[in-house]
Amino acid sequence: MSGKAVVVTDSTASLPPEVAERRGIVVVPLQVVIGATVYDEGPDGATPEMVAEALKEFRPVSTSRPSPAYLTEVYAEAATDGATEILSVHLSGEMSGTHESAQLAARASPVPVTVVDSRQVGVATGYAALSAADVLDAGGTTAEAADAARARASAATSLFYVDTLEYLRRGGRIGAAAALLGGALSVKPLLRIEDGRVVNLDRVRTSARALSRMEDLIVGAAGDRPADVCVSHLANPDRAGELAQRLTARLADNLQGREVWCGELGAVLGAHVGPGMVAVCVAPLLTAREATADLAPD
């Protein structure tokens, strides 16, 4: 970390631990509350399996952001380790108070902190953090890295299928009317992240139809550009694995030898979508000019 800007993100960014470590990205955990017990998200705390089991058993599950005081400690520790600036990239401020916590913590940080609201959820935020790290590693400024993070997140398409809208409704992440309509029609909702919010994209009659539709939409969103692709799930490994295989074949030219990431969704996001969910993110790789375009600041 010595003598350079450091990227900080949060656990919902879904970066594989080995990737974050290799790139020097600091990951701050959000919390999951199961019953009366608070856990940090991660393999030594709240896991996707724990959350899926608690939801199936109708035990109370909620989530909470990292406190400003905790983030201030993270920034101070990075400064002690030699960071001269910090770029803090987080999930949508429409969905979590993490971005606000980072803004408050930045005021008490011993080194300058630039906070970026990715307006995304899940691995799209992780890809934004990686793009920021790319710019910094190439000698770019923190402002250029922040622009790259915003541009990559804005270019990403995040779609997901859920067995029921009930969990999103409970957490206030989608309107009650939409949840009731979906249940009344016994449809399988297909959703997307649009400007930081969950919005309805389509409704189909079966899960197989929903996943096929999502696959086609992701292929269309990728176009002919190089891109990273990730498939996530909660307690639905078979369908997620099958989808990842199909996307690997259909997007071979876009992937250029890179693997489609496929794995279980983190515990925090899993708490809001429920078991059975499958999500896909496609994030086009940006040219240097696109990555450092002059975008509106947060």
Secondary structure as UniProt FT lines:
FT   TURN            2..3
FT   STRAND          4..10
FT   HELIX           11..13
FT   HELIX           17..23
FT   STRAND          26..28
FT   STRAND          31..34
FT   TURN            35..36
FT   STRAND          37..41
FT   TURN            43..44
FT   HELIX           48..56
FT   TURN            57..58
FT   STRAND          61..64
FT   HELIX           68..80
FT   TURN            81..82
FT   STRAND          83..90
FT   TURN            93..95
FT   HELIX           98..108
FT   STRAND          113..117
FT   HELIX           123..137
FT   TURN            138..139
FT   HELIX           142..155
FT   STRAND          157..161
FT   HELIX           166..170
FT   TURN            171..172
FT   HELIX           176..185
FT   STRAND          188..194
FT   TURN            195..196
FT   STRAND          197..204
FT   HELIX           207..222
FT   TURN            223..224
FT   STRAND          227..233
FT   HELIX           237..250
FT   HELIX           252..255
FT   TURN            256..257
FT   STRAND          261..264
FT   HELIX           267..273
FT   TURN            275..276
FT   STRAND          278..284
FT   HELIX           288..291
//
